[in-house]
Amino acid sequence: MALARNPYQTYNNSRIMTATPAELTLMLYDGAIKFANIAKAGMEEKDYEKANNNVQRVRAIISEFQITLDRKYPVSEDFDKVYTYIKERLSEANIKKDPEIMEEILGHLRTMRDTWKEVMKLAAMAKAN
């Protein structure tokens, strides 16, 4: 494997390799939001290839969240339902090329990301005490 020549890429690779599972989850939420924004922009620009490619990236991240749910906790079923709903809306947005549906999806993703950040903060505070 060749070394990354781009300093940002080197930093980012290092950041990913040393991240905790909680930090990786946060990075995935951030990635889903980034790709959803690009997909929405693609729909608005009528660049449907750009829109489709980025909808598929969001879908892959949501699928990964579903696969890694710890099913021993009852709340995992609630998360699974939310993820399934988001994937259904992604399909609808992609078929209709509807940026408004993408904005709805972005709202859900931002809420989930912000909630995850709060959980991480509370966990860090509990650990410190």
Buried (B, 14 or more C-beta within 10 A) or exposed (E): EEEEEEEEEEEEEEEEEEEEEBEEBBBBBEBBBBBBBBBBBBBEEEBEEBBBBBBBBBBEBBEEBBEEBEEEEEEBEEBBEBBEEBBEBBEEBBEEBBBEBBEBBBEBBBEBBEEBEEEBEEEEEEEEE
